[in-house]
Amino acid sequence: MSDSHRKIQLERIGDGRYKATNARGGVLPVGSGHDPDFTPVELLLAGIAGCSAIDVDLIAGKRAQPEAFRVEASGDKVRDGDGNHLTNITVTFDLVYPEGEAGDAARAVLPRSLEQTRDRLCTVSRTVALGTPVTFRLAR
């Protein structure tokens, strides 16, 4: 298996509840929306927001550390001729950098860093935007 391969395992832990585990031992509860756990759609939004946040933070953070860093991802879940899917996916960054030269430098790179994460860097949003096919199969 190459370094580029990614994998999680999902195990049922109750009625409408699951546990996702990654190769490093991280665990994330997943639910159907009848409990406090993240739903799969919320996880998709969190993946888009998290991926983009990491990119923007790495770029701007080289210039100054933020005083506040919040990202909101939202979308409308619809059911139409294409089946269930999200439309109007929007990622909004609310960032505050300190006054002064370093903060100015961080603010100056924000527009370009948003373009870079959208157009090239964020694997999650790029995968959604490109419409990558998903294969489903039975193991046994």
Backbone as JSON Lines, residues from 0, in Angstrom:
{"i":0,"aa":"M","n":[0.83,-1.18,0.0],"ca":[0.0,0.0,0.0],"c":[0.88,1.25,0.0]}
{"i":1,"aa":"S","n":[0.52,2.21,-0.81],"ca":[1.33,3.43,-0.92],"c":[1.02,4.41,0.19]}
{"i":2,"aa":"D","n":[1.9,5.41,0.34],"ca":[1.68,6.46,1.34],"c":[0.48,7.32,1.0]}
{"i":3,"aa":"S","n":[0.02,7.25,-0.25],"ca":[-1.12,8.07,-0.66],"c":[-2.46,7.43,-0.29]}
{"i":4,"aa":"H","n":[-2.45,6.14,0.04],"ca":[-3.71,5.43,0.35],"c":[-4.24,5.85,1.73]}
{"i":5,"aa":"R","n":[-5.53,6.12,1.81],"ca":[-6.18,6.47,3.07],"c":[-7.3,5.47,3.33]}
{"i":6,"aa":"K","n":[-7.54,5.2,4.63],"ca":[-8.57,4.22,4.97],"c":[-9.07,4.46,6.38]}
{"i":7,"aa":"I","n":[-10.35,4.28,6.57],"ca":[-10.93,4.23,7.91],"c":[-11.75,2.94,7.98]}
{"i":8,"aa":"Q","n":[-12.07,2.52,9.19],"ca":[-12.98,1.4,9.38],"c":[-14.15,1.9,10.2]}
{"i":9,"aa":"L","n":[-15.32,1.42,9.87],"ca":[-16.54,1.83,10.56],"c":[-17.2,0.59,11.14]}
{"i":10,"aa":"E","n":[-17.53,0.67,12.43],"ca":[-18.13,-0.46,13.13],"c":[-19.42,0.0,13.79]}
{"i":11,"aa":"R","n":[-20.46,-0.82,13.69],"ca":[-21.73,-0.51,14.33],"c":[-21.59,-0.7,15.84]}
{"i":12,"aa":"I","n":[-22.0,0.32,16.6],"ca":[-21.91,0.23,18.07],"c":[-23.27,0.35,18.73]}
{"i":13,"aa":"G","n":[-24.31,0.52,17.95],"ca":[-25.67,0.63,18.48],"c":[-26.64,0.97,17.38]}
{"i":14,"aa":"D","n":[-27.88,1.16,17.74],"ca":[-28.93,1.48,16.78],"c":[-28.68,2.86,16.17]}
{"i":15,"aa":"G","n":[-28.31,2.91,14.91],"ca":[-28.03,4.17,14.23],"c":[-26.74,4.84,14.67]}
{"i":16,"aa":"R","n":[-25.86,4.1,15.35],"ca":[-24.6,4.67,15.85],"c":[-23.43,3.8,15.41]}
{"i":17,"aa":"Y","n":[-22.34,4.47,15.08],"ca":[-21.17,3.79,14.54],"c":[-19.91,4.42,15.1]}
{"i":18,"aa":"K","n":[-18.81,3.72,14.96],"ca":[-17.52,4.21,15.41],"c":[-16.55,4.11,14.24]}
{"i":19,"aa":"A","n":[-16.02,5.25,13.82],"ca":[-15.0,5.28,12.78],"c":[-13.64,5.27,13.45]}
{"i":20,"aa":"T","n":[-12.73,4.44,12.94],"ca":[-11.38,4.34,13.49],"c":[-10.38,4.5,12.35]}
{"i":21,"aa":"N","n":[-9.36,5.32,12.57],"ca":[-8.32,5.47,11.55],"c":[-7.12,4.6,11.89]}
{"i":22,"aa":"A","n":[-6.15,4.56,10.99],"ca":[-4.97,3.72,11.16],"c":[-4.11,4.14,12.35]}
{"i":23,"aa":"R","n":[-4.25,5.39,12.81],"ca":[-3.45,5.89,13.93],"c":[-4.14,5.67,15.27]}
{"i":24,"aa":"G","n":[-5.34,5.07,15.24],"ca":[-6.07,4.78,16.47],"c":[-7.08,5.84,16.86]}
{"i":25,"aa":"G","n":[-7.23,6.88,16.06],"ca":[-8.23,7.9,16.34],"c":[-9.63,7.34,16.18]}
{"i":26,"aa":"V","n":[-10.54,7.76,17.05],"ca":[-11.9,7.26,17.05],"c":[-12.87,8.43,16.96]}
{"i":27,"aa":"L","n":[-13.89,8.26,16.13],"ca":[-14.89,9.31,15.94],"c":[-16.27,8.67,15.88]}
{"i":28,"aa":"P","n":[-17.17,9.05,16.79],"ca":[-18.52,8.5,16.73],"c":[-19.31,9.13,15.59]}
{"i":29,"aa":"V","n":[-20.13,8.31,14.94],"ca":[-20.96,8.76,13.84],"c":[-22.38,8.33,14.15]}
{"i":30,"aa":"G","n":[-23.33,9.24,13.95],"ca":[-24.72,8.91,14.26],"c":[-25.66,9.27,13.14]}
{"i":31,"aa":"S","n":[-26.91,8.91,13.35],"ca":[-27.94,9.13,12.34],"c":[-28.66,10.46,12.5]}
{"i":32,"aa":"G","n":[-28.29,11.23,13.53],"ca":[-28.91,12.52,13.75],"c":[-29.89,12.51,14.91]}
{"i":33,"aa":"H","n":[-30.03,11.38,15.55],"ca":[-30.92,11.26,16.71],"c":[-30.13,11.25,18.01]}
{"i":34,"aa":"D","n":[-28.88,11.65,17.95],"ca":[-27.98,11.67,19.09],"c":[-27.0,12.82,18.87]}
{"i":35,"aa":"P","n":[-26.12,13.09,19.82],"ca":[-25.2,14.23,19.64],"c":[-24.07,13.97,18.65]}
{"i":36,"aa":"D","n":[-23.89,12.73,18.19],"ca":[-22.8,12.4,17.29],"c":[-22.96,13.12,15.95]}
{"i":37,"aa":"F","n":[-21.86,13.36,15.28],"ca":[-21.9,13.96,13.95],"c":[-22.55,13.0,12.96]}
{"i":38,"aa":"T","n":[-23.41,13.53,12.09],"ca":[-23.97,12.73,11.01],"c":[-22.94,12.68,9.89]}
{"i":39,"aa":"P","n":[-23.09,11.74,8.95],"ca":[-22.17,11.7,7.82],"c":[-22.12,13.02,7.03]}
{"i":40,"aa":"V","n":[-23.25,13.69,6.86],"ca":[-23.25,14.97,6.14],"c":[-22.47,16.02,6.93]}
{"i":41,"aa":"E","n":[-22.65,16.05,8.24],"ca":[-21.89,16.99,9.08],"c":[-20.4,16.67,9.02]}
{"i":42,"aa":"L","n":[-20.06,15.38,8.95],"ca":[-18.65,15.0,8.83],"c":[-18.07,15.47,7.5]}
{"i":43,"aa":"L","n":[-18.85,15.4,6.44],"ca":[-18.39,15.91,5.15],"c":[-18.1,17.4,5.24]}
{"i":44,"aa":"L","n":[-19.04,18.14,5.83],"ca":[-18.83,19.58,6.01],"c":[-17.62,19.85,6.9]}
{"i":45,"aa":"A","n":[-17.48,19.07,7.97],"ca":[-16.32,19.23,8.86],"c":[-15.03,18.9,8.12]}
{"i":46,"aa":"G","n":[-15.07,17.91,7.25],"ca":[-13.89,17.56,6.46],"c":[-13.48,18.68,5.53]}
{"i":47,"aa":"I","n":[-14.46,19.29,4.87],"ca":[-14.17,20.41,3.98],"c":[-13.61,21.58,4.78]}
{"i":48,"aa":"A","n":[-14.28,21.92,5.88],"ca":[-13.83,23.04,6.71],"c":[-12.46,22.77,7.31]}
{"i":49,"aa":"G","n":[-12.27,21.58,7.83],"ca":[-11.0,21.24,8.47],"c":[-9.84,21.23,7.49]}
{"i":50,"aa":"C","n":[-10.05,20.64,6.34],"ca":[-9.01,20.58,5.31],"c":[-8.61,21.99,4.87]}
{"i":51,"aa":"S","n":[-9.59,22.81,4.58],"ca":[-9.31,24.18,4.16],"c":[-8.68,25.0,5.28]}
{"i":52,"aa":"A","n":[-9.16,24.8,6.51],"ca":[-8.6,25.54,7.65],"c":[-7.12,25.23,7.83]}
{"i":53,"aa":"I","n":[-6.76,23.96,7.69],"ca":[-5.35,23.58,7.83],"c":[-4.51,24.29,6.78]}
{"i":54,"aa":"D","n":[-4.99,24.28,5.53],"ca":[-4.25,24.95,4.46],"c":[-4.06,26.43,4.75]}
{"i":55,"aa":"V","n":[-5.15,27.13,5.05],"ca":[-5.09,28.57,5.28],"c":[-4.24,28.89,6.5]}
{"i":56,"aa":"D","n":[-4.38,28.1,7.55],"ca":[-3.6,28.33,8.77],"c":[-2.11,28.14,8.52]}
{"i":57,"aa":"L","n":[-1.76,27.13,7.74],"ca":[-0.34,26.9,7.43],"c":[0.24,28.07,6.64]}
{"i":58,"aa":"I","n":[-0.53,28.58,5.68],"ca":[-0.03,29.67,4.84],"c":[0.06,30.97,5.64]}
{"i":59,"aa":"A","n":[-1.05,31.39,6.23],"ca":[-1.08,32.67,6.95],"c":[-0.3,32.59,8.26]}
{"i":60,"aa":"G","n":[-0.29,31.41,8.89],"ca":[0.39,31.24,10.16],"c":[1.9,31.39,10.08]}
{"i":61,"aa":"K","n":[2.45,31.34,8.88],"ca":[3.89,31.59,8.71],"c":[4.21,33.06,8.94]}
{"i":62,"aa":"R","n":[3.17,33.9,8.84],"ca":[3.37,35.33,8.98],"c":[2.98,35.83,10.38]}
{"i":63,"aa":"A","n":[1.87,35.29,10.9],"ca":[1.4,35.66,12.26],"c":[0.43,34.6,12.74]}
{"i":64,"aa":"Q","n":[0.39,34.41,14.04],"ca":[-0.58,33.49,14.63],"c":[-1.91,34.23,14.82]}
{"i":65,"aa":"P","n":[-3.03,33.59,14.51],"ca":[-4.32,34.27,14.62],"c":[-4.73,34.48,16.08]}
{"i":66,"aa":"E","n":[-5.46,35.55,16.3],"ca":[-6.07,35.8,17.61],"c":[-7.41,35.09,17.7]}
{"i":67,"aa":"A","n":[-8.06,34.9,16.56],"ca":[-9.3,34.13,16.47],"c":[-9.31,33.44,15.12]}
{"i":68,"aa":"F","n":[-9.77,32.2,15.11],"ca":[-9.78,31.41,13.87],"c":[-11.02,30.53,13.91]}
{"i":69,"aa":"R","n":[-12.04,30.92,13.14],"ca":[-13.28,30.15,13.08],"c":[-13.64,29.92,11.63]}
{"i":70,"aa":"V","n":[-14.12,28.71,11.35],"ca":[-14.54,28.37,9.99],"c":[-15.91,27.73,10.09]}
{"i":71,"aa":"E","n":[-16.81,28.17,9.23],"ca":[-18.15,27.57,9.17],"c":[-18.35,26.99,7.78]}
{"i":72,"aa":"A","n":[-18.8,25.74,7.72],"ca":[-19.15,25.11,6.45],"c":[-20.63,24.79,6.5]}
{"i":73,"aa":"S","n":[-21.33,25.13,5.44],"ca":[-22.77,24.89,5.4],"c":[-23.18,24.47,4.0]}
{"i":74,"aa":"G","n":[-24.34,23.89,3.91],"ca":[-24.9,23.48,2.64],"c":[-26.35,23.09,2.84]}
{"i":75,"aa":"D","n":[-27.06,22.96,1.75],"ca":[-28.47,22.56,1.79],"c":[-28.58,21.12,1.32]}
{"i":76,"aa":"K","n":[-29.17,20.28,2.18],"ca":[-29.39,18.88,1.81],"c":[-30.7,18.82,1.03]}
{"i":77,"aa":"V","n":[-30.62,18.3,-0.19],"ca":[-31.79,18.22,-1.06],"c":[-31.97,16.8,-1.58]}
{"i":78,"aa":"R","n":[-33.18,16.52,-2.01],"ca":[-33.49,15.27,-2.69],"c":[-34.17,15.66,-3.99]}
{"i":79,"aa":"D","n":[-33.53,15.32,-5.11],"ca":[-34.1,15.66,-6.41],"c":[-33.81,14.52,-7.39]}
{"i":80,"aa":"G","n":[-33.85,14.81,-8.66],"ca":[-33.61,13.79,-9.67],"c":[-32.25,13.14,-9.59]}
{"i":81,"aa":"D","n":[-31.3,13.79,-8.95],"ca":[-29.96,13.23,-8.74],"c":[-29.85,12.48,-7.42]}
{"i":82,"aa":"G","n":[-30.96,12.31,-6.69],"ca":[-30.93,11.65,-5.39],"c":[-30.59,12.65,-4.29]}
{"i":83,"aa":"N","n":[-30.18,12.15,-3.13],"ca":[-29.81,13.0,-2.0],"c":[-28.42,13.57,-2.22]}
{"i":84,"aa":"H","n":[-28.27,14.86,-1.99],"ca":[-26.96,15.48,-2.09],"c":[-27.02,16.88,-1.48]}
{"i":85,"aa":"L","n":[-25.85,17.5,-1.34],"ca":[-25.76,18.86,-0.83],"c":[-25.63,19.83,-1.99]}
{"i":86,"aa":"T","n":[-26.26,20.98,-1.83],"ca":[-26.08,22.09,-2.76],"c":[-25.65,23.31,-1.95]}
{"i":87,"aa":"N","n":[-25.23,24.33,-2.64],"ca":[-24.88,25.6,-1.99],"c":[-23.87,25.43,-0.87]}
{"i":88,"aa":"I","n":[-22.86,24.6,-1.08],"ca":[-21.82,24.42,-0.05],"c":[-20.98,25.7,0.02]}
{"i":89,"aa":"T","n":[-20.9,26.24,1.22],"ca":[-20.16,27.49,1.45],"c":[-19.25,27.32,2.66]}
{"i":90,"aa":"V","n":[-18.02,27.78,2.52],"ca":[-17.06,27.76,3.62],"c":[-16.7,29.21,3.93]}
{"i":91,"aa":"T","n":[-17.0,29.63,5.16],"ca":[-16.78,31.01,5.58],"c":[-15.71,31.06,6.67]}
{"i":92,"aa":"F","n":[-14.69,31.85,6.42],"ca":[-13.6,32.02,7.37],"c":[-13.79,33.32,8.14]}
{"i":93,"aa":"D","n":[-13.7,33.25,9.46],"ca":[-13.74,34.43,10.33],"c":[-12.41,34.45,11.08]}
{"i":94,"aa":"L","n":[-11.49,35.26,10.59],"ca":[-10.12,35.24,11.08],"c":[-9.72,36.61,11.6]}
{"i":95,"aa":"V","n":[-9.01,36.62,12.73],"ca":[-8.51,37.87,13.3],"c":[-7.02,37.68,13.55]}
{"i":96,"aa":"Y","n":[-6.24,38.6,12.99],"ca":[-4.79,38.59,13.2],"c":[-4.4,39.85,13.96]}
{"i":97,"aa":"P","n":[-3.29,39.8,14.66],"ca":[-2.88,40.96,15.47],"c":[-2.56,42.17,14.61]}
{"i":98,"aa":"E","n":[-2.66,43.32,15.23],"ca":[-2.25,44.56,14.57],"c":[-0.74,44.52,14.35]}
{"i":99,"aa":"G","n":[-0.28,45.23,13.36],"ca":[1.15,45.31,13.12],"c":[1.55,44.64,11.82]}
{"i":100,"aa":"E","n":[2.84,44.68,11.57],"ca":[3.4,44.21,10.31],"c":[3.13,42.72,10.05]}
{"i":101,"aa":"A","n":[3.31,41.88,11.07],"ca":[3.09,40.44,10.9],"c":[1.61,40.15,10.62]}
{"i":102,"aa":"G","n":[0.73,40.79,11.37],"ca":[-0.7,40.61,11.14],"c":[-1.12,41.1,9.77]}
{"i":103,"aa":"D","n":[-0.56,42.23,9.34],"ca":[-0.83,42.75,8.0],"c":[-0.4,41.75,6.93]}
{"i":104,"aa":"A","n":[0.76,41.14,7.13],"ca":[1.27,40.15,6.17],"c":[0.34,38.94,6.11]}
{"i":105,"aa":"A","n":[-0.15,38.49,7.27],"ca":[-1.08,37.36,7.3],"c":[-2.37,37.71,6.58]}
{"i":106,"aa":"R","n":[-2.92,38.88,6.87],"ca":[-4.16,39.31,6.21],"c":[-3.97,39.44,4.7]}
{"i":107,"aa":"A","n":[-2.79,39.86,4.28],"ca":[-2.53,40.07,2.86],"c":[-2.55,38.76,2.07]}
{"i":108,"aa":"V","n":[-2.18,37.65,2.7],"ca":[-2.14,36.37,1.97],"c":[-3.47,35.62,2.04]}
{"i":109,"aa":"L","n":[-4.44,36.12,2.8],"ca":[-5.7,35.38,2.96],"c":[-6.47,35.18,1.64]}
{"i":110,"aa":"P","n":[-6.67,36.21,0.82],"ca":[-7.41,35.96,-0.42],"c":[-6.77,34.87,-1.29]}
{"i":111,"aa":"R","n":[-5.47,34.94,-1.44],"ca":[-4.77,33.93,-2.26],"c":[-4.81,32.57,-1.59]}
{"i":112,"aa":"S","n":[-4.7,32.5,-0.26],"ca":[-4.74,31.19,0.41],"c":[-6.11,30.55,0.27]}
{"i":113,"aa":"L","n":[-7.18,31.35,0.27],"ca":[-8.52,30.79,0.04],"c":[-8.63,30.24,-1.38]}
{"i":114,"aa":"E","n":[-8.07,30.96,-2.34],"ca":[-8.06,30.48,-3.72],"c":[-7.27,29.18,-3.84]}
{"i":115,"aa":"Q","n":[-6.13,29.11,-3.19],"ca":[-5.28,27.92,-3.27],"c":[-5.96,26.71,-2.65]}
{"i":116,"aa":"T","n":[-6.6,26.88,-1.48],"ca":[-7.25,25.74,-0.86],"c":[-8.43,25.29,-1.72]}
{"i":117,"aa":"R","n":[-9.15,26.23,-2.29],"ca":[-10.31,25.91,-3.13],"c":[-9.89,25.24,-4.44]}
{"i":118,"aa":"D","n":[-8.87,25.77,-5.08],"ca":[-8.53,25.35,-6.44],"c":[-7.49,24.24,-6.52]}
{"i":119,"aa":"R","n":[-6.76,24.0,-5.42],"ca":[-5.63,23.07,-5.56],"c":[-5.31,22.25,-4.32]}
{"i":120,"aa":"L","n":[-5.39,22.83,-3.13],"ca":[-4.81,22.19,-1.96],"c":[-5.73,21.25,-1.18]}
{"i":121,"aa":"C","n":[-6.96,21.64,-0.94],"ca":[-7.83,20.86,-0.05],"c":[-8.36,19.62,-0.77]}
{"i":122,"aa":"T","n":[-7.85,18.47,-0.38],"ca":[-8.25,17.2,-1.0],"c":[-9.74,16.96,-0.88]}
{"i":123,"aa":"V","n":[-10.32,17.3,0.25],"ca":[-11.73,17.01,0.49],"c":[-12.63,17.84,-0.43]}
{"i":124,"aa":"S","n":[-12.47,19.15,-0.43],"ca":[-13.33,19.97,-1.29],"c":[-13.03,19.74,-2.76]}
{"i":125,"aa":"R","n":[-11.77,19.48,-3.11],"ca":[-11.43,19.19,-4.51],"c":[-12.12,17.91,-4.97]}
{"i":126,"aa":"T","n":[-12.17,16.89,-4.1],"ca":[-12.83,15.64,-4.45],"c":[-14.31,15.86,-4.69]}
{"i":127,"aa":"V","n":[-14.95,16.65,-3.83],"ca":[-16.36,16.98,-4.01],"c":[-16.56,17.76,-5.3]}
{"i":128,"aa":"A","n":[-15.75,18.79,-5.51],"ca":[-15.9,19.65,-6.69],"c":[-15.68,18.89,-7.99]}
{"i":129,"aa":"L","n":[-14.74,17.95,-7.99],"ca":[-14.44,17.19,-9.2],"c":[-15.47,16.08,-9.46]}
{"i":130,"aa":"G","n":[-16.24,15.72,-8.44],"ca":[-17.25,14.68,-8.61],"c":[-16.67,13.29,-8.8]}
{"i":131,"aa":"T","n":[-15.74,12.9,-7.96],"ca":[-15.08,11.61,-8.06],"c":[-16.07,10.47,-7.83]}
{"i":132,"aa":"P","n":[-16.09,9.47,-8.73],"ca":[-17.0,8.32,-8.53],"c":[-16.64,7.55,-7.26]}
{"i":133,"aa":"V","n":[-17.64,6.97,-6.63],"ca":[-17.47,6.15,-5.43],"c":[-17.92,4.74,-5.76]}
{"i":134,"aa":"T","n":[-17.09,3.76,-5.48],"ca":[-17.4,2.36,-5.75],"c":[-17.88,1.7,-4.46]}
{"i":135,"aa":"F","n":[-18.99,0.99,-4.54],"ca":[-19.51,0.23,-3.4],"c":[-19.41,-1.26,-3.73]}
{"i":136,"aa":"R","n":[-18.97,-2.07,-2.74],"ca":[-18.86,-3.51,-2.96],"c":[-19.05,-4.24,-1.65]}
{"i":137,"aa":"L","n":[-19.41,-5.51,-1.73],"ca":[-19.54,-6.37,-0.55],"c":[-18.22,-7.12,-0.34]}
{"i":138,"aa":"A","n":[-17.77,-7.22,0.91],"ca":[-16.53,-7.93,1.22],"c":[-16.74,-9.43,1.18]}
{"i":139,"aa":"R","n":[-17.95,-9.87,1.52],"ca":[-18.26,-11.31,1.45],"c":[-19.69,-11.52,1.09]}
